[in-house]
């Protein structure tokens, strides 16, 4: 099974029917055959952005609980790498959620991501490897 990281933007769009990316993300996920992975920093960001409706937040958390995606822990050792990336990309800027995804992607050697952000066109791993945004490229 293919493993792919998912950023907060597509998750927000999936659970906010008024989001301009809702239909695009929904169509992508209906055709996607693999496991979606994210970090707790992303989950926190998504629930904050869905704070307009507690029921929507709970629906999102229940979806995770039913296996909608796997949530990966970041460790104390990952913080140094996240700080490195945040300092490197201060001009974009990179936030904790993006940094956590880049570090965990590097740790697990996964290069595919689902994101609506163009930032992932710029970000590179420590080994200067790009991530491939599946929402922008054909599967």
C-alpha positions as CSV (number, residue, x, y, z in Angstrom):
1,X,0.0,0.0,0.0
2,X,1.3,3.4,-0.9
3,X,1.9,5.9,2.0
4,X,1.3,9.6,1.4
5,X,1.5,12.6,3.7
6,X,-1.4,15.0,3.9
7,X,-1.2,18.6,4.9
8,X,-3.8,20.6,6.7
9,X,-5.2,22.5,3.7
10,X,-6.8,19.4,2.0
11,X,-8.1,18.2,5.4
12,X,-9.7,21.5,6.1
13,X,-11.2,21.5,2.6
14,X,-12.5,18.0,3.0
15,X,-14.5,18.9,6.1
16,X,-15.5,22.4,5.1
17,X,-18.0,22.1,2.2
18,X,-17.7,25.9,1.5
19,X,-13.9,25.6,0.9
20,X,-13.0,26.3,-2.7
21,X,-10.9,23.1,-2.8
22,X,-13.5,20.9,-1.3
23,X,-14.6,19.2,-4.5
24,X,-11.1,18.8,-5.8
25,X,-9.9,17.1,-2.6
26,X,-13.0,15.0,-2.4
27,X,-12.5,13.8,-6.0
28,X,-8.8,13.1,-5.3
29,X,-9.5,11.1,-2.2
30,X,-12.2,9.0,-3.8
31,X,-9.7,7.9,-6.5
32,X,-6.7,7.5,-4.1
33,X,-5.7,4.0,-3.1
34,X,-3.3,4.2,-0.2
35,X,-2.7,5.2,3.4
36,X,-2.8,8.9,4.4
37,X,-0.3,10.0,7.1
38,X,0.0,13.2,9.0
39,X,1.3,14.6,12.3
40,X,-0.4,15.8,15.5
41,X,0.7,19.3,14.6
42,X,-1.4,19.1,11.4
43,X,-4.3,17.7,13.3
44,X,-4.1,20.5,15.8
45,X,-4.0,23.1,12.9
46,X,-7.0,21.5,11.2
47,X,-9.2,21.4,14.3
48,X,-8.3,25.1,15.0
49,X,-9.3,26.0,11.4
50,X,-12.5,24.0,11.7
51,X,-13.4,25.8,15.0
52,X,-16.4,27.5,13.2
53,X,-18.3,24.4,14.0
54,X,-17.7,21.9,16.9
55,X,-19.7,19.2,15.1
56,X,-17.3,19.5,12.1
57,X,-14.3,19.2,14.4
58,X,-15.7,16.1,16.0
59,X,-16.5,14.6,12.6
60,X,-12.9,15.2,11.6
61,X,-11.6,13.5,14.7
62,X,-14.0,10.5,14.3
63,X,-12.8,10.1,10.7
64,X,-9.3,9.8,12.0
65,X,-10.4,7.4,14.7
66,X,-12.1,5.2,12.0
67,X,-8.8,5.0,10.1
68,X,-9.1,7.9,7.8
69,X,-5.5,8.7,8.3
70,X,-2.6,7.7,10.5
71,X,-1.1,10.3,12.8
72,X,2.6,10.1,13.4
73,X,4.3,11.4,16.6
74,X,7.1,13.8,16.4
75,X,9.9,13.3,19.0
76,X,12.2,15.6,20.9
77,X,14.9,14.6,18.5
78,X,12.7,15.8,15.6
79,X,12.5,19.3,17.1
80,X,16.1,20.2,16.2
81,X,15.3,19.2,12.5
82,X,12.0,21.1,12.5
83,X,13.8,24.2,13.9
84,X,16.4,23.9,11.2
85,X,13.8,23.8,8.4
86,X,11.8,26.7,10.0
87,X,15.0,28.8,10.1
88,X,15.9,27.8,6.5
89,X,12.4,28.7,5.2
90,X,11.8,31.9,7.2
91,X,11.1,33.8,3.9
92,X,8.1,31.5,3.1
93,X,7.5,31.1,6.2
94,X,7.4,27.5,7.3
95,X,5.2,26.7,10.3
96,X,5.3,23.9,12.8
97,X,2.8,21.7,10.9
98,X,4.8,22.0,7.6
99,X,8.1,21.4,9.4
100,X,6.7,18.3,11.2
101,X,5.6,16.9,7.9
102,X,8.9,17.5,6.2
103,X,10.9,15.9,9.0
104,X,8.6,12.9,9.3
105,X,8.6,12.5,5.5
106,X,12.4,12.4,5.6
107,X,12.4,10.0,8.6
108,X,10.1,7.6,6.9
109,X,11.5,8.2,3.4
110,X,8.1,9.1,1.9
111,X,8.2,11.6,-0.9
112,X,4.5,12.0,-1.8
113,X,2.3,14.6,-0.2
114,X,-1.2,16.0,-0.7
115,X,-1.3,19.7,-0.3
116,X,-3.0,22.8,-1.7
117,X,0.0,24.9,-0.7
118,X,2.7,25.9,-3.2
119,X,5.2,25.9,-0.4
120,X,5.8,22.2,-1.0
121,X,7.1,23.1,-4.5
122,X,10.0,24.9,-2.7
123,X,10.6,22.7,0.4
124,X,13.4,20.2,0.2
125,X,14.6,17.4,2.6
126,X,18.0,17.6,4.3
127,X,19.3,15.6,1.2
128,X,17.7,18.3,-1.0
129,X,15.0,16.0,-2.3
130,X,11.7,17.5,-3.3
131,X,8.3,16.1,-2.3
132,X,5.8,15.2,-5.0
133,X,2.4,16.9,-4.5
134,X,-0.1,14.3,-5.7
135,X,-2.9,16.9,-5.7
136,X,-1.0,18.8,-8.5
137,X,0.3,15.8,-10.4
138,X,-1.4,12.8,-12.0
139,X,-1.4,9.7,-9.8
